[in-house]
Amino acid sequence: MAALEILAEILRDQLKAHGLADLTDNIVERFAEEVGGERVYVSRKPRSAWSQRNAQLRAEFNGRNHDELARKYRVSKRRVYQLLDD
């Protein structure tokens, strides 16, 4: 099943519970217009999991352990710097 079909199915199920299932096609069409042809990354983890990981990384930072944290959290050294700047 294509990603857009999965999105439509999920939306339809969720909106149906609120009597809004007829909005599904409009939402899916708008999404396709906005991001159609682009690569879209959808994380498997909820945003809260990333926030928790980022907070832990910041707490463990000692001013000199960029490389160690990058390896431990499986991110690039550049991403470590970005997370510390947030």
MARKEDREN-767391 format. One line per 3 residues: number of its first residue (from 1); their letters; for each residue x, y, z of C-alpha. Coordinates in nm, 3 decimals. Example, Ala and Ser with C-alpha at 12.3 -4.5 7.8 and 13.67 -1.06 7.14 Angstrom:
# residues 2
1 = as = 1.230:-0.450:0.780  1.367:-0.106:0.714
# end
This chain:
# residues 86
1 = maa = 0.000:0.000:0.000  0.138:0.342:-0.095  0.215:0.594:0.177
4 = lei = -0.056:0.833:0.059  -0.315:0.553:0.070  -0.208:0.466:0.424
7 = lae = -0.238:0.830:0.525  -0.587:0.848:0.373  -0.695:0.532:0.556
10 = ilr = -0.567:0.658:0.891  -0.727:0.998:0.843  -1.057:0.845:0.739
13 = dql = -1.063:0.620:1.047  -0.973:0.901:1.285  -1.201:1.164:1.133
16 = kah = -1.493:0.922:1.109  -1.505:0.906:1.488  -1.578:1.279:1.485
19 = gla = -1.819:1.275:1.193  -1.562:1.435:0.963  -1.462:1.146:0.734
22 = dlt = -1.562:1.348:0.427  -1.264:1.579:0.492  -1.018:1.299:0.420
25 = dni = -1.000:1.345:0.043  -0.951:1.721:0.078  -0.670:1.675:0.331
28 = ver = -0.495:1.408:0.125  -0.523:1.617:-0.193  -0.380:1.921:-0.014
31 = fae = -0.096:1.713:0.126  -0.016:1.580:-0.221  -0.017:1.934:-0.362
34 = evg = 0.217:2.059:-0.091  0.473:1.775:-0.083  0.406:1.580:-0.401
37 = ger = 0.727:1.473:-0.571  0.939:1.539:-0.262  1.095:1.290:-0.028
40 = vyv = 0.924:1.299:0.308  1.081:1.145:0.618  0.842:1.013:0.880
43 = srk = 1.005:0.901:1.201  0.895:0.574:1.359  0.944:0.726:1.704
46 = prs = 0.706:0.981:1.850  0.837:1.334:1.895  0.841:1.285:2.274
49 = aws = 1.100:1.006:2.238  1.333:1.238:2.045  1.285:1.515:2.302
52 = qrn = 1.378:1.277:2.580  1.687:1.156:2.393  1.794:1.513:2.316
55 = aql = 1.755:1.618:2.680  1.963:1.318:2.791  2.234:1.402:2.537
58 = rae = 2.248:1.762:2.664  2.267:1.644:3.024  2.562:1.416:2.943
61 = fng = 2.756:1.682:2.755  3.069:1.786:2.942  3.217:2.030:2.691
64 = rnh = 3.457:1.779:2.535  3.261:1.463:2.455  3.100:1.546:2.119
67 = del = 3.244:1.236:1.951  3.144:1.004:2.234  2.784:1.134:2.234
70 = ark = 2.762:1.107:1.855  2.858:0.739:1.876  2.636:0.666:2.176
73 = yrv = 2.324:0.826:2.028  2.402:0.721:1.670  2.396:1.072:1.528
76 = skr = 2.655:1.277:1.347  2.890:1.504:1.533  2.726:1.792:1.349
79 = rvy = 2.386:1.683:1.485  2.529:1.683:1.838  2.634:2.046:1.789
82 = qll = 2.286:2.131:1.654  2.113:1.968:1.950  2.336:2.152:2.194
85 = dd = 2.252:2.483:2.025  1.874:2.428:2.044
# end
